[in-house]
């Protein structure tokens, strides 16, 4: 899959959500804090929005992250990791692969995250009640959350309410890999 296809899908889905709610570009900009021009560019597929911008959009519209990239899925879905297209941040040193997209009936989504040596990534606060579960697979991760830091190694897990800024940092000499489950409360 080419890298820009995910952005075209995000644009189509964002426009469909906006139109289904009878919102103007101005109203979406006001709700999300993302400029009207940027919302328009995203909808047209002309922009490669950062994860931070996408979080502002999903938080402002009270939708899940993967609502922007989901398609109708069959009863059984076999996800092949090597076919997933990641969201890139920190010049490609942080890669979040959408492993299991959000499902309205299940209220969660799952990502596999890879972080290169020395990479640190600051996450936007999620909506109130959103929880993150991190399951370490490889390497060593430092999670900073509300003046507290937690060191995680392969096999460790952590769970927290993600409505405050939080930072992930790879502490290992190699790649750090973890799975994150994001749980969304029912509105």
Phi, psi and omega in degrees: 000132179287150187299326186278350182296323180297325180289327176291321178296317177302315180299313179299314182293318179298316179296320179296318179295315180299314181291323179297330179264005181054044179259142173277167175300320178300317181293319178295319178299318180294319180292327189256339186077011176257137186300151177303317180299316180294317178302315179299316179297319180296314181300323180281351183078017182272353185235146172258086185293145177285164176301321180299317178294318179297322178296321178299319180294310183293324177293316181294327181265356180057051176234167177279160180302312186283352173304329181286344183237358188283155172231168177298137184241148177286178182299319178241129180238121176259113182264124177258118185304319184289353177258355181282144176256119184279160164276133183253139172219173177051050179055036177086358180282343178241121182231121179249115181263121180286091186287309179231108182294161179301143176229125183306328182282340185252338175066025178212165173218158184231134176237151164255128182244133174243134177232129178283164180310132176079358183285138172231140181225124178263128181260142174295151173296142177269174179298158180303135178090349178287133182242148174241140174239124180246127180242111184286137180246318186208144174086204182219130185237139170251125175253122177252126183211118179049061178062009177247146174236145181231130178259125182240138176238170181311131181096340180282163176217155175214150179226135179206158173279123194260034182268013175234158177302144178215149186234138176249139179220130176281118180262355186271168179282346181236201181287139172254135181231133174214161175253138177236131175255125178251119182257130179249124178292154175292140182291000000 
